[in-house]
Amino acid sequence: MSLSTFDVIVIGGGAAGVGVSIALKHAGIDNFVVLDRHHVGASFAAWPAETRFITPSFPTNSIGMLDLNSVAVGVSPAFSLETEHPTGQEYASHLRGVAQFFELPIREDTEVLRVAKVGEDFRVDTVEETLRAKLVIWAAGEFQYPRLHSFPGSELCRHTATITAYEDLEGDDFLIIGGYESGVDAAYHLSYHDKPVRLFDTGCPWNDESSDPSVALSTYSLERMREEWFEQEVELFPHTPIQSVARVDGGYEVTAIDERTFFTTTQPLLAGGFEGSHKLVADLFDQREDGFPLLSENDESTTTSGLFLCGPAVRHDNHVFCFIYKYRQRFAVVAKAIATALGLPADELETYRKWGMYLDDLSCCGEECASC
């Protein structure tokens, strides 16, 4: 088994892995590698064919603002793809183009088996070889790790992350558990094909008064819920947590916490979110009360020095960095901390500030929109 040594190993070649790798290059770091078990943008490429970005893309670089779905200064998926709400396949293509443009050292089809701290360095075991690094960035995302065991019988459901195309689903009586973005997206596409849908959620995200899209539905989803076919075909069940799902003769029985039961002949769809890849390295992080990794002010593990987290699992206090335009603000923070550890000034990262990509003062977050 060969042995290669790097200053930094980035694990994951999605939006977070590509974005933070570009920041590493801008910080003057050259001796690093990006590992992805499939290919760049694989999670996006696996989205259902009809699913599109809920955050709109717009090429605003000329006025000093970044496209909301951009992972680097000077690139815009809206400009390169010529679409406002790209599909997963389209965005995966965009990421591949960005990675090529910045000449990122990416090794595809490289599955990481384990990450361990050995002395002052890290040992990263892959199927083919063992790598060593002074520092590691975990950026493996979450879409490929759906939450499948939310309640008894949830394994009988089909998670929306496993669906190739909604128009190919057979059945005429769909029941969806989970009413946030993925659930509404599924209901929208099924109702478009004249499929009756019952949509259940523990809360009522389509009527949440928060202006934070990490909590309430995006404008894009709310707008689609007003389509005539959605209002005709979709029945909403807010504040209806599901207790269990069971097989019965001819179909499935879904039982709510309030003991109401619902029958469907079609396999229920589960839109209950994702476990996230950070679960694979849970032993290297302390956990917050909500189960997400506890991080330092530089997004470093509080128990394993030199291990950093990038992507939708980043949390600080009540701040949720689950969208690209949120977690990209932390790329420069991580790159600067790593450059400092390597003795590099990383002056070029200061340009990230004027583009809204260097958020190191979290006291300015959390402002709600005023209702008027």
KEKE-3310 file (N, C-alpha, C; in steps of 0.2 Angstrom, whole numbers, plus 5000, padded with zeros to 4 digits):
npx = (5004:5003:5010:5006:5009:5002:4998:4985:4970:4955:4940:4927:4919:4909:4899:4904:4916:4923:4922:4929:4941:4945:4947:4958:4968:4968:4973:4986:4990:4996:5000:4989:4975:4959:4947:4935:4921:4914:4911:4914:4902:4892:4882:4872:4870:4862:4850:4832:4825:4817:4819:4824:4835:4831:4835:4837:4847:4858:4867:4877:4890:4895:4891:4896:4891:4888:4882:4869:4871:4884:4900:4912:4922:4919:4913:4898:4883:4871:4876:4884:4875:4864:4851:4839:4834:4843:4844:4848:4857:4862:4868:4878:4886:4890:4899:4909:4915:4919:4929:4938:4942:4949:4959:4959:4966:4959:4954:4944:4932:4937:4935:4934:4938:4941:4946:4959:4967:4984:4996:5003:4998:4986:4979:4972:4963:4960:4951:4961:4973:4984:4984:4992:4991:4993:4982:4964:4949:4933:4921:4910:4896:4878:4867:4868:4866:4853:4840:4833:4827:4816:4805:4795:4794:4797:4806:4799:4795:4799:4813:4814:4826:4830:4824:4823:4815:4800:4790:4790:4785:4774:4757:4742:4739:4747:4756:4765:4778:4784:4785:4794:4806:4809:4798:4788:4792:4791:4777:4773:4778:4772:4758:4757:4757:4744:4742:4735:4739:4744:4750:4761:4766:4777:4776:4772:4778:4775:4768:4775:4781:4794:4808:4819:4825:4830:4822:4808:4798:4805:4803:4801:4796:4784:4778:4776:4767:4755:4750:4738:4735:4742:4735:4723:4726:4733:4733:4735:4742:4746:4755:4755:4763:4770:4768:4770:4772:4765:4763:4749:4735:4735:4741:4747:4747:4747:4750:4746:4753:4742:4734:4726:4723:4729:4727:4735:4738:4749:4767:4773:4780:4796:4801:4810:4822:4841:4854:4867:4884:4893:4890:4898:4911:4909:4915:4926:4922:4915:4897:4884:4868:4859:4863:4872:4889:4900:4908:4923:4927:4933:4927:4933:4935:4932:4938:4947:4960:4964:4955:4943:4926:4916:4902:4884:4881:4886:4885:4882:4879:4863:4863:4861:4869:4865:4863:4870:4874:4875:4884:4896:4901:4910:4921:4933:4936:4939:4950:4959:4962:4969:4979:4986:4990:4999:5009:5007:5003:4991:4985:4977:4965:4958:4951:4939:4930:4924:4915:4906:4910:4917:4913:4917:4912:4899:4890:4883:4873:4856:4846:4829:4817:4807:4789:4778)
npy = (4994:5011:5027:5043:5060:5075:5093:5096:5087:5086:5080:5075:5081:5090:5105:5111:5105:5108:5122:5126:5121:5130:5141:5137:5137:5150:5155:5152:5138:5124:5110:5100:5088:5083:5072:5061:5050:5046:5056:5073:5083:5073:5071:5081:5077:5066:5070:5069:5070:5081:5090:5106:5120:5129:5141:5156:5159:5171:5181:5192:5197:5208:5219:5218:5208:5191:5177:5168:5154:5152:5145:5152:5167:5176:5166:5160:5150:5154:5162:5153:5142:5147:5148:5150:5143:5130:5112:5097:5090:5099:5108:5100:5098:5112:5113:5104:5110:5122:5116:5111:5123:5130:5121:5111:5098:5084:5068:5057:5043:5038:5031:5035:5026:5027:5040:5045:5052:5052:5054:5069:5070:5066:5051:5044:5032:5025:5015:5011:5016:5022:5038:5053:5067:5084:5092:5090:5092:5090:5088:5081:5082:5078:5073:5060:5052:5049:5051:5037:5030:5036:5033:5019:5007:5016:5011:5005:5015:5025:5035:5051:5055:5044:5044:5043:5050:5059:5058:5045:5037:5025:5023:5030:5037:5045:5047:5058:5060:5072:5089:5099:5107:5096:5088:5096:5099:5086:5084:5094:5090:5078:5081:5089:5080:5075:5067:5062:5069:5067:5077:5077:5085:5088:5101:5116:5122:5128:5139:5146:5160:5164:5172:5166:5155:5142:5138:5141:5138:5141:5155:5151:5138:5141:5149:5139:5131:5138:5135:5130:5116:5111:5115:5109:5095:5092:5088:5095:5091:5099:5099:5086:5074:5058:5042:5028:5016:5003:4987:4982:4972:4974:4986:5001:5006:5021:5028:5042:5052:5057:5046:5045:5036:5032:5026:5019:5013:5015:5015:5024:5040:5046:5061:5066:5072:5072:5061:5065:5066:5068:5060:5049:5052:5054:5051:5059:5072:5082:5083:5094:5099:5097:5086:5089:5092:5100:5115:5125:5143:5143:5133:5121:5105:5103:5093:5086:5092:5101:5095:5100:5106:5108:5114:5109:5105:5113:5122:5136:5141:5147:5148:5142:5134:5129:5131:5134:5148:5151:5143:5145:5156:5153:5147:5154:5157:5144:5141:5152:5149:5137:5141:5149:5140:5133:5142:5153:5168:5172:5183:5186:5181:5191:5198:5191:5196:5207:5202:5195:5183:5180:5177:5180:5186:5182:5189:5197:5190:5183:5192:5196:5198:5213:5214:5221)
npz = (5000:4995:5001:5003:5006:5012:5014:5016:5016:5007:5009:4999:4984:4981:4981:4993:4995:4982:4983:4995:4992:4981:4989:4997:4987:4984:4996:4995:4996:4990:4991:4992:4991:4984:4988:4981:4982:4971:4958:4954:4960:4961:4970:4967:4954:4956:4960:4959:4943:4940:4950:4956:4959:4974:4977:4968:4954:4947:4937:4944:4946:4940:4947:4959:4967:4972:4963:4970:4970:4968:4971:4971:4968:4953:4946:4939:4940:4934:4923:4916:4914:4910:4916:4928:4939:4942:4937:4946:4939:4930:4938:4943:4932:4930:4942:4939:4928:4935:4944:4934:4928:4939:4941:4950:4961:4960:4965:4958:4961:4972:4987:5004:5018:5031:5044:5054:5068:5070:5080:5077:5065:5051:5046:5032:5026:5010:4998:4989:4994:5007:5014:5020:5030:5036:5040:5039:5029:5031:5019:5014:5012:5012:5005:5000:5011:5017:5029:5036:5046:5055:5062:5068:5055:5045:5036:5027:5018:5004:5002:4996:4991:4984:4972:4954:4944:4946:4937:4933:4943:4949:4953:4961:4972:4983:4997:5007:5019:5028:5026:5022:5011:5002:5003:4998:4985:4980:4980:4972:4959:4958:4958:4947:4937:4939:4950:4965:4981:4998:5011:5024:5039:5054:5059:5052:5040:5028:5032:5041:5050:5050:5042:5039:5027:5031:5040:5037:5022:5006:4995:4982:4983:4990:4980:4970:4977:4975:4963:4952:4950:4961:4972:4969:4969:4980:4997:5013:5028:5042:5057:5061:5066:5061:5067:5065:5051:5043:5034:5026:5021:5004:5004:5013:5030:5038:5053:5063:5076:5084:5083:5072:5057:5041:5024:5010:4994:4987:4989:5003:5003:5009:5016:5025:5027:5030:5036:5035:5031:5041:5051:5049:5054:5067:5079:5079:5082:5095:5100:5097:5106:5096:5089:5078:5073:5085:5084:5083:5083:5070:5063:5066:5073:5090:5098:5090:5084:5070:5061:5050:5046:5032:5023:5023:5036:5045:5060:5071:5086:5085:5071:5055:5043:5030:5016:5000:4998:5011:5018:5010:5015:5024:5019:5017:5030:5035:5027:5030:5043:5041:5033:5042:5051:5043:5042:5032:5025:5018:5012:5001:5003:5009:5000:4998:5007:5002:4994:5001:5006:5017:5032:5047:5058:5068:5075:5067:5061:5060:5059:5057:5044:5044:5046:5035)
capx = (5000:5007:5009:5007:5008:4999:4997:4978:4966:4948:4936:4921:4920:4903:4899:4908:4923:4926:4923:4934:4948:4947:4949:4964:4972:4969:4977:4993:4991:4997:5000:4983:4971:4952:4945:4927:4920:4911:4914:4913:4895:4888:4875:4868:4868:4858:4843:4826:4826:4813:4820:4828:4837:4826:4838:4838:4854:4858:4874:4877:4897:4897:4889:4900:4888:4889:4876:4868:4873:4891:4905:4919:4921:4920:4909:4890:4879:4866:4879:4886:4870:4858:4845:4838:4834:4846:4843:4854:4862:4865:4873:4884:4890:4894:4904:4914:4918:4923:4935:4943:4945:4953:4964:4959:4969:4954:4954:4938:4931:4941:4931:4937:4936:4942:4950:4961:4972:4989:5001:5001:4995:4980:4979:4966:4963:4955:4951:4967:4980:4984:4986:4993:4990:4994:4975:4959:4943:4927:4916:4906:4889:4873:4862:4869:4865:4846:4838:4829:4824:4814:4800:4794:4791:4800:4810:4794:4794:4804:4815:4814:4833:4831:4819:4826:4811:4794:4785:4791:4783:4768:4752:4738:4737:4753:4756:4772:4779:4789:4782:4798:4807:4809:4791:4784:4795:4788:4770:4772:4779:4766:4752:4758:4755:4737:4742:4732:4744:4743:4757:4761:4772:4776:4774:4768:4783:4772:4764:4780:4782:4801:4811:4825:4824:4832:4816:4802:4799:4808:4798:4801:4791:4777:4775:4773:4761:4749:4748:4731:4735:4744:4729:4718:4728:4737:4729:4740:4741:4751:4755:4753:4768:4768:4770:4772:4770:4764:4761:4742:4733:4734:4744:4751:4743:4751:4747:4749:4753:4735:4731:4722:4726:4728:4728:4737:4740:4756:4772:4773:4787:4798:4805:4812:4829:4847:4858:4873:4890:4897:4889:4904:4916:4906:4920:4931:4919:4910:4891:4879:4862:4854:4867:4877:4896:4902:4914:4927:4925:4936:4924:4937:4933:4934:4941:4952:4963:4967:4950:4938:4920:4913:4896:4877:4881:4890:4881:4885:4873:4856:4864:4861:4873:4863:4862:4877:4875:4877:4891:4901:4904:4914:4926:4939:4937:4943:4956:4963:4965:4973:4985:4990:4993:5005:5014:5006:4999:4985:4982:4972:4958:4954:4946:4933:4926:4919:4910:4901:4912:4921:4909:4920:4908:4893:4885:4879:4868:4850:4841:4823:4814:4801:4783:4774)
capy = (5000:5017:5032:5050:5065:5081:5097:5096:5083:5088:5074:5077:5085:5094:5112:5113:5103:5112:5129:5127:5120:5136:5146:5135:5139:5158:5156:5150:5131:5120:5103:5097:5084:5082:5065:5060:5043:5046:5061:5080:5085:5067:5071:5085:5073:5061:5073:5068:5074:5087:5094:5112:5124:5133:5148:5158:5161:5177:5184:5199:5199:5215:5224:5217:5203:5184:5173:5164:5147:5151:5143:5155:5173:5176:5161:5160:5145:5157:5164:5147:5137:5151:5146:5153:5137:5124:5105:5094:5088:5105:5111:5095:5100:5118:5111:5100:5116:5126:5112:5111:5130:5131:5116:5108:5092:5080:5061:5054:5036:5036:5030:5035:5021:5030:5045:5044:5056:5048:5058:5076:5070:5062:5045:5044:5026:5024:5008:5009:5018:5026:5045:5056:5075:5088:5094:5087:5096:5085:5091:5076:5083:5075:5070:5053:5049:5050:5049:5032:5027:5041:5030:5012:5006:5021:5008:5003:5020:5026:5041:5055:5055:5038:5044:5046:5055:5059:5056:5038:5034:5022:5024:5036:5039:5046:5050:5060:5061:5078:5094:5105:5108:5090:5085:5101:5097:5080:5085:5098:5087:5073:5084:5091:5074:5074:5062:5065:5068:5069:5079:5077:5088:5089:5108:5119:5126:5133:5145:5148:5167:5166:5174:5161:5149:5136:5136:5142:5137:5146:5159:5147:5133:5144:5151:5133:5128:5141:5133:5127:5109:5109:5116:5104:5088:5091:5089:5097:5089:5102:5097:5079:5069:5051:5038:5022:5014:4996:4984:4979:4969:4978:4993:5003:5009:5026:5030:5048:5053:5058:5040:5044:5031:5034:5020:5021:5007:5016:5015:5031:5043:5049:5067:5067:5075:5068:5060:5069:5062:5069:5054:5044:5054:5057:5050:5065:5078:5083:5084:5099:5095:5095:5081:5092:5093:5106:5118:5131:5148:5142:5127:5116:5101:5105:5087:5083:5098:5100:5093:5106:5104:5113:5111:5111:5103:5118:5126:5140:5144:5146:5149:5136:5136:5123:5132:5136:5155:5152:5139:5147:5162:5150:5144:5158:5156:5138:5142:5156:5145:5132:5144:5151:5134:5131:5148:5157:5174:5171:5190:5186:5179:5197:5200:5187:5200:5212:5197:5192:5176:5179:5178:5178:5189:5179:5193:5201:5186:5182:5197:5194:5203:5216:5213:5228)
capz = (5000:4995:5006:5000:5011:5009:5019:5017:5012:5007:5008:4996:4978:4979:4981:4998:4993:4977:4985:5000:4988:4978:4994:4999:4982:4985:5002:4994:4998:4984:4992:4994:4987:4985:4987:4980:4981:4964:4954:4956:4959:4961:4974:4963:4948:4958:4962:4954:4936:4940:4956:4954:4965:4976:4977:4961:4951:4943:4936:4947:4948:4938:4952:4966:4971:4969:4961:4976:4970:4966:4976:4970:4965:4946:4942:4940:4937:4930:4917:4912:4912:4907:4919:4935:4944:4938:4940:4949:4933:4927:4943:4943:4926:4932:4947:4935:4924:4940:4946:4929:4927:4944:4941:4957:4961:4962:4963:4958:4962:4978:4993:5010:5022:5038:5045:5061:5070:5072:5083:5075:5058:5050:5042:5028:5022:5005:4996:4985:4997:5013:5013:5027:5030:5042:5041:5035:5029:5029:5015:5010:5011:5015:5000:4999:5017:5019:5036:5034:5052:5059:5066:5066:5049:5040:5031:5022:5014:4999:5003:4990:4988:4979:4966:4948:4941:4949:4932:4932:4949:4947:4958:4960:4979:4986:5004:5008:5026:5028:5022:5020:5004:4998:5002:4994:4979:4977:4980:4966:4953:4957:4957:4940:4933:4941:4955:4972:4986:5005:5013:5031:5042:5061:5060:5047:5037:5023:5035:5046:5049:5050:5036:5038:5023:5034:5044:5033:5015:5001:4991:4976:4985:4991:4974:4967:4980:4973:4956:4952:4950:4967:4976:4968:4970:4987:5004:5018:5035:5046:5064:5061:5066:5059:5073:5062:5045:5043:5028:5027:5014:4998:5004:5019:5035:5041:5059:5066:5084:5087:5082:5066:5052:5034:5020:5004:4990:4985:4994:5005:5001:5015:5014:5032:5028:5029:5042:5034:5031:5047:5056:5048:5058:5073:5084:5079:5084:5100:5097:5100:5108:5091:5085:5074:5076:5089:5080:5085:5079:5064:5060:5068:5078:5097:5101:5085:5081:5063:5057:5049:5043:5027:5020:5026:5043:5049:5064:5076:5090:5081:5064:5051:5036:5026:5009:4997:4999:5018:5020:5007:5019:5029:5016:5019:5038:5036:5023:5033:5049:5039:5031:5048:5054:5039:5042:5026:5027:5015:5011:4995:5006:5011:4994:4999:5012:4999:4990:5006:5007:5023:5038:5053:5064:5068:5078:5062:5058:5063:5059:5054:5040:5047:5042:5034)
cpx = (5004:5006:5011:5005:5007:4999:4990:4975:4959:4944:4929:4922:4913:4904:4904:4915:4927:4927:4928:4941:4950:4950:4956:4970:4974:4973:4984:4995:4991:4997:4994:4979:4964:4950:4937:4926:4917:4914:4911:4905:4890:4882:4870:4865:4863:4851:4838:4827:4823:4815:4825:4830:4832:4828:4839:4845:4853:4865:4875:4885:4898:4895:4892:4896:4888:4882:4875:4870:4880:4895:4912:4917:4923:4917:4902:4887:4874:4870:4881:4881:4864:4852:4845:4838:4836:4844:4849:4860:4866:4870:4879:4889:4894:4900:4910:4918:4922:4929:4940:4946:4950:4959:4964:4962:4964:4955:4947:4938:4936:4937:4936:4934:4936:4947:4952:4967:4978:4995:4999:4998:4989:4982:4972:4967:4958:4955:4958:4973:4978:4987:4988:4993:4991:4987:4970:4953:4938:4922:4912:4899:4884:4868:4862:4868:4858:4844:4832:4825:4822:4808:4799:4791:4793:4804:4806:4793:4800:4806:4816:4821:4834:4827:4823:4822:4804:4789:4785:4787:4776:4764:4748:4735:4744:4752:4764:4773:4785:4787:4787:4800:4806:4802:4787:4786:4791:4781:4769:4772:4773:4760:4751:4755:4748:4737:4740:4738:4742:4749:4757:4767:4771:4774:4770:4773:4780:4768:4769:4781:4790:4803:4817:4823:4826:4827:4810:4803:4801:4802:4796:4795:4784:4774:4772:4767:4754:4747:4742:4731:4738:4738:4724:4719:4731:4733:4735:4738:4746:4750:4753:4759:4766:4772:4773:4769:4770:4761:4754:4740:4732:4737:4748:4746:4748:4747:4750:4749:4747:4731:4726:4726:4724:4730:4730:4739:4747:4761:4773:4780:4789:4803:4807:4819:4835:4850:4864:4879:4894:4896:4895:4910:4914:4911:4925:4928:4915:4903:4887:4873:4858:4858:4872:4884:4897:4909:4917:4925:4928:4933:4929:4934:4936:4938:4947:4955:4966:4961:4944:4932:4918:4907:4889:4876:4884:4884:4885:4879:4867:4857:4865:4864:4871:4862:4869:4879:4877:4883:4897:4905:4909:4921:4933:4941:4942:4950:4961:4966:4970:4980:4989:4993:4999:5010:5013:5002:4992:4981:4977:4965:4954:4949:4939:4928:4921:4914:4906:4903:4917:4918:4913:4917:4901:4888:4881:4873:4862:4845:4835:4820:4808:4795:4780:4770)
cpy = (5006:5022:5039:5055:5072:5086:5097:5091:5085:5082:5077:5082:5088:5101:5114:5111:5107:5120:5131:5126:5126:5141:5144:5137:5147:5159:5154:5143:5127:5112:5100:5092:5084:5075:5064:5053:5041:5050:5068:5081:5079:5067:5075:5081:5068:5063:5070:5073:5081:5092:5100:5115:5128:5140:5150:5160:5167:5180:5191:5201:5206:5221:5223:5212:5196:5181:5169:5157:5146:5149:5147:5162:5172:5170:5162:5155:5148:5159:5158:5142:5140:5149:5149:5148:5131:5117:5103:5092:5094:5108:5106:5097:5107:5117:5108:5106:5120:5122:5112:5118:5132:5126:5112:5100:5087:5073:5058:5046:5034:5036:5030:5030:5023:5035:5045:5049:5052:5053:5065:5076:5066:5056:5044:5037:5026:5016:5006:5011:5021:5033:5048:5064:5078:5090:5091:5092:5091:5089:5087:5076:5079:5071:5063:5049:5051:5048:5043:5029:5032:5038:5023:5011:5011:5017:5005:5009:5021:5034:5045:5056:5049:5038:5047:5051:5054:5056:5049:5034:5031:5023:5030:5038:5039:5050:5052:5062:5066:5083:5100:5105:5102:5087:5089:5100:5091:5080:5089:5094:5081:5076:5087:5086:5071:5068:5065:5064:5071:5071:5080:5081:5088:5096:5110:5124:5130:5139:5148:5156:5169:5168:5170:5155:5142:5133:5136:5140:5143:5149:5154:5141:5136:5146:5145:5130:5132:5140:5129:5120:5107:5110:5111:5097:5087:5093:5090:5095:5092:5099:5090:5074:5062:5047:5031:5021:5006:4993:4981:4976:4974:4985:4994:5007:5014:5029:5037:5048:5053:5052:5039:5039:5033:5028:5023:5014:5008:5017:5022:5033:5047:5055:5070:5070:5070:5067:5064:5064:5063:5064:5049:5046:5057:5056:5055:5071:5077:5085:5090:5095:5093:5089:5083:5093:5100:5108:5124:5137:5148:5136:5121:5111:5103:5099:5085:5089:5096:5097:5098:5103:5110:5110:5113:5108:5108:5122:5130:5143:5142:5147:5143:5138:5130:5125:5135:5143:5156:5149:5142:5153:5159:5147:5148:5158:5150:5139:5146:5153:5140:5135:5147:5145:5131:5137:5152:5163:5174:5178:5190:5184:5185:5199:5196:5191:5204:5208:5194:5185:5175:5181:5176:5182:5187:5184:5197:5197:5186:5187:5195:5200:5206:5215:5219:5227)
cpz = (5000:5000:5003:5006:5009:5015:5021:5013:5013:5005:5005:4990:4976:4980:4987:4997:4988:4979:4990:4997:4985:4983:4996:4994:4983:4991:5001:4995:4992:4985:4996:4989:4989:4983:4986:4979:4974:4960:4956:4955:4959:4964:4970:4957:4950:4960:4957:4948:4937:4945:4953:4960:4967:4977:4970:4960:4947:4943:4938:4949:4946:4942:4959:4970:4968:4968:4968:4976:4968:4972:4976:4967:4958:4942:4944:4937:4932:4923:4913:4910:4909:4909:4926:4941:4941:4941:4943:4944:4930:4932:4944:4938:4927:4937:4943:4931:4929:4942:4941:4928:4932:4945:4948:4957:4964:4960:4964:4959:4967:4985:4999:5015:5030:5039:5052:5062:5073:5074:5081:5068:5057:5045:5039:5024:5017:5003:4992:4989:5003:5012:5020:5025:5036:5045:5036:5035:5027:5026:5011:5010:5015:5011:5000:5005:5020:5026:5034:5040:5057:5064:5064:5060:5043:5035:5026:5017:5009:5000:4996:4987:4983:4973:4960:4945:4944:4943:4931:4938:4947:4954:4957:4967:4983:4993:5005:5015:5026:5023:5021:5013:4999:4997:4998:4986:4976:4976:4973:4960:4952:4955:4950:4935:4936:4946:4962:4977:4993:5008:5020:5034:5050:5063:5054:5043:5031:5025:5041:5045:5049:5043:5034:5034:5026:5039:5041:5026:5011:4997:4985:4977:4986:4985:4970:4970:4978:4966:4957:4953:4957:4972:4975:4970:4977:4993:5009:5025:5040:5053:5065:5060:5065:5065:5070:5055:5045:5036:5030:5021:5009:4999:5011:5023:5038:5047:5062:5073:5087:5086:5076:5061:5045:5029:5013:5000:4987:4990:4996:5004:5008:5013:5021:5032:5027:5035:5041:5035:5037:5052:5055:5052:5064:5079:5085:5081:5091:5097:5101:5102:5102:5086:5080:5077:5080:5086:5084:5081:5072:5060:5061:5073:5085:5100:5097:5082:5074:5058:5056:5045:5038:5025:5024:5033:5047:5053:5069:5080:5087:5074:5061:5044:5031:5018:5007:4999:5007:5020:5016:5010:5024:5026:5018:5026:5039:5033:5027:5039:5047:5036:5037:5051:5050:5038:5036:5028:5024:5014:5006:4997:5008:5006:4995:5003:5007:4994:4995:5007:5012:5029:5044:5059:5064:5071:5073:5059:5062:5063:5055:5050:5044:5042:5041:5028)
residu = (MET:SER:LEU:SER:THR:PHE:ASP:VAL:ILE:VAL:ILE:GLY:GLY:GLY:ALA:ALA:GLY:VAL:GLY:VAL:SER:ILE:ALA:LEU:LYS:HIS:ALA:GLY:ILE:ASP:ASN:PHE:VAL:VAL:LEU:ASP:ARG:HIS:HIS:VAL:GLY:ALA:SER:PHE:ALA:ALA:TRP:PRO:ALA:GLU:THR:ARG:PHE:ILE:THR:PRO:SER:PHE:PRO:THR:ASN:SER:ILE:GLY:MET:LEU:ASP:LEU:ASN:SER:VAL:ALA:VAL:GLY:VAL:SER:PRO:ALA:PHE:SER:LEU:GLU:THR:GLU:HIS:PRO:THR:GLY:GLN:GLU:TYR:ALA:SER:HIS:LEU:ARG:GLY:VAL:ALA:GLN:PHE:PHE:GLU:LEU:PRO:ILE:ARG:GLU:ASP:THR:GLU:VAL:LEU:ARG:VAL:ALA:LYS:VAL:GLY:GLU:ASP:PHE:ARG:VAL:ASP:THR:VAL:GLU:GLU:THR:LEU:ARG:ALA:LYS:LEU:VAL:ILE:TRP:ALA:ALA:GLY:GLU:PHE:GLN:TYR:PRO:ARG:LEU:HIS:SER:PHE:PRO:GLY:SER:GLU:LEU:CYS:ARG:HIS:THR:ALA:THR:ILE:THR:ALA:TYR:GLU:ASP:LEU:GLU:GLY:ASP:ASP:PHE:LEU:ILE:ILE:GLY:GLY:TYR:GLU:SER:GLY:VAL:ASP:ALA:ALA:TYR:HIS:LEU:SER:TYR:HIS:ASP:LYS:PRO:VAL:ARG:LEU:PHE:ASP:THR:GLY:CYS:PRO:TRP:ASN:ASP:GLU:SER:SER:ASP:PRO:SER:VAL:ALA:LEU:SER:THR:TYR:SER:LEU:GLU:ARG:MET:ARG:GLU:GLU:TRP:PHE:GLU:GLN:GLU:VAL:GLU:LEU:PHE:PRO:HIS:THR:PRO:ILE:GLN:SER:VAL:ALA:ARG:VAL:ASP:GLY:GLY:TYR:GLU:VAL:THR:ALA:ILE:ASP:GLU:ARG:THR:PHE:PHE:THR:THR:THR:GLN:PRO:LEU:LEU:ALA:GLY:GLY:PHE:GLU:GLY:SER:HIS:LYS:LEU:VAL:ALA:ASP:LEU:PHE:ASP:GLN:ARG:GLU:ASP:GLY:PHE:PRO:LEU:LEU:SER:GLU:ASN:ASP:GLU:SER:THR:THR:THR:SER:GLY:LEU:PHE:LEU:CYS:GLY:PRO:ALA:VAL:ARG:HIS:ASP:ASN:HIS:VAL:PHE:CYS:PHE:ILE:TYR:LYS:TYR:ARG:GLN:ARG:PHE:ALA:VAL:VAL:ALA:LYS:ALA:ILE:ALA:THR:ALA:LEU:GLY:LEU:PRO:ALA:ASP:GLU:LEU:GLU:THR:TYR:ARG:LYS:TRP:GLY:MET:TYR:LEU:ASP:ASP:LEU:SER:CYS:CYS:GLY:GLU:GLU:CYS:ALA:SER:CYS)
# end
